[in-house]
Each structure stands twice: as structure tokens, then as C-alpha cells.
Amino acid sequence: MNIEIPIYQPDLSGNEKKYVIDCLDSTWISSKGKYLPLFENKFKEFIGVKYATCVSNGTVALHLALITLGIGHGDEVIIPTLTYIASVNSISYTGAKPIFVDSLKTTWQIDPDDVRKKITVKTKAIMVVHLYGHACDMDSLSAICKEYGLFLIEDCAEAIGTMYKGKYVGTFGDISTFSFFGNKTITTGEGGMVVTNDETLFDRSVHFKGQGLAKHRQYWHDVVGYNYRMTNICAAIGYAQMERIHEFIIRKREIAELYKTCLKDSEIQYQGEAVDTVNSYWIFSILTPNGDSRDPLRKYLADAGVETRPLFYPVHTMPMYSSKFQKIPIAENLGWRGINLPSYPGLKNNEVIYICELIKDFFRKNENY
């Protein structure tokens, strides 16, 4: 059947086409051109950091952050198991070992107490992931990193516009990353950003992303670098998206509040908003009463024309990361029960209400769940 309400749809109704045509007319379509610095400057001003550099996608942003910090073979990086696979793979790319920790029941974010339990002499960094638009407990995590002398990396792919105690996420870590894939709060089609307040880390990230090209000698390369650069065309789209970022975030929060209101007296739980945080609700996520009801509900919604997707499966359960058996109970419970619902800015209020009525209707018809 044809899906009538997709899980996500980007809004490209601003100046995106105008700026892309400007790129084509200028012939600056690759990794040089005026929109790259325009986008970087606009983004770093919005987040509140000193330095930002564009890259070709969110996954390479994570890899670039890790190699910029010198993470490599023999090192361990602590990471929540409840995350998208790219966060974990980026650690493996460096030769370091990901060490999985559990989530908090309340916010679904990385559990600082479990982080402490997993620190060893090999631990070099903690990678926090602001999952589905909610902020992690940055006070506790920053304190742990300071106490043990660890780097703090923020994966903000799903949290553009998320705030913790009045500051945007991405400003707490030694180095932080963002993604601009087509389903993110702002998009460049494919793209990412690495941000930091440390000039040395910024210089290193620019150096590594551009094939390791020496700063003062043309076509001389002094490290093994990577081609992780963003195109001017992608940056043009991103710059146009940044012009409307507040509008997008406001609308996403409106959609989340409508979902909460409509599902208030149902069997459904949802990701909320902790004190001192502003959830940007990249995507609105719910929990079914148990794992048995998750997939039947998704099928029921799909049959009615509503696309959904499951919460991320805990990465420690996936074949390439499961050679050592582990029980990470809260993350597993969330992973088997969770559903992401449509949450894009163009979603209409009557469509949100329709989705909620379908969910409630499913449980009325299936009382055994």
C-alpha cells in the first residue's frame, strides 16, 4: 500500500533552490565557494561555539572528531548501546573499542552511574548521544570526564536546537558533531558539522578532513588524511535551512505537545522532557506496553497509511558487536518497545490527531496487549 503520512519529509520551501542555482551559475559546486563559510558561521553563531567545519555526513563527523582527539588502537570509548549504529562504527573505524553502557529509564539517555562502572585504564573518551532530541545529563558526564581526565565527545546528530541548562548541546564537549541527513531538523541532503571551542582541535579537524594537506605548502601532505569535505551546493542548502531553524524547532515542539495531549489517557508512554532541558523533539518516540505489541501496532498504522520505524536496537545485540554476551536491561527494554512517529515540520495537526486515534483504536481492539 502507499504510505500517506511518511515518517519524515524535509521542508525545502525557503531559499534552498535560489542558493543552489547561485552555486551552479557561479560554477563553485565542489568543496570551495561562498556558502561553506556562510553556513559554518551561521551554525556556530546559532550553537554558540568558536569554531565549526563542514563535512560530508554525520558519520564522518564522528570519525573526524575521534581522530582529531588521537583516539586509536588500544583505546576504549564509552558509548550508550541505545544509539544509531554510526556512533559505534565510528569508534571501530579508529581501531578503538566501544564500551557499551545502559540508558536512564526516565530520559532514555546515557546513564552516568553505568559510565563510572565501565571506566578502565584504557578509557580515553566518553561519547554521549543526545537521543531523539533530548539532552544527556551533561553536569554529571562533564564531572566524570574531568575527574578521570577523559575527552568528552557529543553526538548531536538528533539534537540540533536541544538545550541543557540554557546552553545548546554541542557546547559542552571537547568536540561535538552534527548530522544534516534528509531526515534531520535541518538538512543538506547529506552533510555534517564538527564544532569545538578549542583552536588546536579545530585546526586538526580541518587538516584531517582535507586529505592531510599541509597549511603552507601546496600539494604537500604531512598526515594520512581523508576526503571528508562538504560541497558548496550542500552548504547552500544548509545556509537556507539555517534561516528557518527556529521555525522548524518551534513546530516540532508543537507537534510533540499535540501528541502528548492526544495520547494522555492511553496505554502509551513517550519520551518527555527533564527539568532544565529543552527537548527539540527531532522525532516523537513512544513506548508500547510490552514488546509483543510493538510490531502489530506498527503494522496497524502502516495499513492505515502511517509510516513508522522502531526505536534503535541496542548495538551490543548486533552480530558484529555481540561476541561478548551482555545484558543491558533498560536499553534492551526500550529498544524492543519503542516506535518513532511522524514528526516533520510539515505534518498537519489533523494528521497527528489521526495517528493518535489509530493508536488508541488499536488497543481498544486488542485488549490482550
C-alpha positions, -999 to +999 in steps of 0.1 A: +000+000+000+010+036-005+021+055+027+001+087+030+019+101+061+057+095+059+080+092+089+098+123+077+098+148+049+122+178+047+109+213+042+128+229+013+104+257+007+128+286+017+158+299-003+173+264-010+166+265-047+178+301-051+211+294-034+217+262-052+211+279-086+236+306-074+262+278-069+255+264-104+257+299-120+290+306-102+304+271-111+316+267-075+300+234-069+327+214-050+344+220-017+351+257-022+327+285-025+310+313-005+283+291+010+307+269+030+319+298+053+284+313+054+269+280+066+297+274+091+295+309+106+257+308+108+258+274+125+285+283+151+267+315+159+235+296+165+251+269+187+274+293+205+308+279+197+340+294+184+348+270+156+328+249+131+338+230+100+315+213+074+319+177+065+302+153+040+280+135+065+273+129+102+292+096+103+325+111+091+320+140+115+322+114+143+352+097+128+369+130+123+362+140+159+378+108+172+409+110+150+413+147+159+415+137+195+440+110+187+418+080+196+431+048+181+442+012+187+442+001+223+419+028+234+383+024+248+355+048+242+324+046+264+291+049+245+254+042+251+243+010+234+209+026+226+221+047+196+223+047+159+250+023+145+271+052+131+281+064+166+296+030+174+310+022+139+330+055+140+348+042+171+356+009+154+370+028+123+398+041+145+407+007+159+394+017+194+369-004+213+334+007+220+323+000+256+286-001+259+266+014+288+229+014+297+203+042+295+182+060+321+146+049+323+134+085+326+150+102+297+164+073+276+199+089+277+232+075+287+234+065+324+262+084+342+263+058+370+269+030+345+295+051+328+315+052+360+313+014+363+328+009+328+359+032+331+392+014+328+428+024+324+422+021+286+393+046+286+401+077+266+368+093+259+330+092+266+308+097+236+274+110+247+245+108+223+216+132+227+190+106+217+159+117+197+163+153+207+167+151+245+198+162+263+220+140+283+229+148+319+258+170+310+267+181+345+273+146+357+291+135+325+313+166+324+323+160+360+332+123+353+354+134+324+371+160+345+376+135+374+392+108+352+409+130+326+388+118+297+377+135+265+340+143+261+325+139+226+289+150+219+270+133+192+243+159+185+230+143+152+195+142+165+196+173+188+201+205+168+184+231+190+183+210+221+192+229+253+206+219+287+205+245+315+202+273+290+230+262+266+227+244+233+241+208+233+273+207+213+289+233+235+298+210+265+322+186+249+358+189+238+345+183+204+309+178+190+293+166+159+260+172+140+243+155+111+223+171+082+209+140+066+175+144+049+155+134+080+173+158+104+160+190+118+179+209+092+192+191+061+219+195+034+208+162+018+240+146+032+262+165+054+276+171+089+295+195+111+323+193+137+323+221+163+347+229+191+359+258+213+395+246+210+415+262+183+440+233+181+413+207+177+397+229+150+429+231+131+435+194+134+400+186+122+403+209+091+437+193+084+425+157+086+393+163+066+411+178+036+434+149+027+461+160+053+472+189+031+499+210+047+489+245+056+518+264+040+530+241+011+509+234-019+502+197-027+523+186+003+506+162+027+520+156+061+495+132+076+472+104+063+441+125+058+406+119+045+383+135+019+355+145+043+347+179+028+312+192+021+303+206-013+293+243-018+259+230-031+252+212+002+263+242+022+240+264+002+210+242+012+222+242+048+225+280+048+189+283+036+178+258+062+195+278+090+174+308+081+144+289+093+158+268+121+138+284+149+106+279+129+114+242+125+122+237+162+091+255+173+069+234+150+085+202+162+078+211+198+042+219+189+037+185+173+052+168+203+028+186+227-001+177+205+009+140+206+012+142+244-022+157+247-039+132+224-022+102+240-026+113+276-051+087+286-038+058+265-016+028+272+013+046+255+044+061+272+066+087+255+099+104+258+094+135+279+115+165+289+136+165+320+139+196+343+165+221+329+163+207+294+146+218+262+138+188+240+140+197+203+119+165+196+138+156+164+113+127+163+085+119+186+090+085+201+066+063+221+068+030+241+042+003+238+031-015+270+053-045+260+075-058+232+047-081+219+025-051+209+052-030+191+052-047+157+015-054+155+008-017+162+033-006+136+016-029+110-018-015+121-005+021+114+011+011+081-022-005+069-038+029+077-012+048+057+011+059+085+049+051+083+068+045+115+101+030+124+113+011+155+135+027+182+172+019+176+181-017+185+208-018+212+240-021+193+255-047+217+229-071+204+240-068+167+262-096+153+294-076+149+293-063+184+278-093+203+307-117+205+308-110+243+273-117+258+260-087+278+227-079+294+220-041+293+184-042+306+170-007+303+183-001+268+170-036+257+136-029+271+134+005+254+147-010+221+120-037+219+091-015+228+099+018+210+083+034+179+092+066+162+062+085+149+060+111+120+074+144+134+083+166+105+075+203+104+050+200+076+029+174+095-006+188+100-024+189+133-053+168+120-027+142+109-013+140+144-048+135+158-055+108+132-023+089+142-032+091+179-068+079+172-054+049+153-031+041+182-059+042+207-082+023+184-056-005+181-055-010+219-093-009+221-094-037+195-066-057+211-071-057+248-048-086+252-019-062+246 
